[in-house]
């Protein structure tokens, strides 16, 4: 069963409390998502570590109940 956008956002915000998360359903199937995650905690952190923080917040759901996630991370302007 695919994960809903609200569930993904809630998991990310639980792990990264100041995160702003924008979700886009890439295929219209609730199974292939794009997420833009913006957090001040990413300042000075390499992009790979930013992505690892998001994956950690998702608690191992990537590749399982969360099939595909195109991830973009950034620091607030």
Secondary structure, DSSP 4 states (H G I P E B T S, - for coil): -PPPHHHHHHHHHHHSTT-EEEEEESSSSSSEEEEEEE-GGGTT--HHHHHHHHHHHTTT-BTTTB-EEEEEEE---
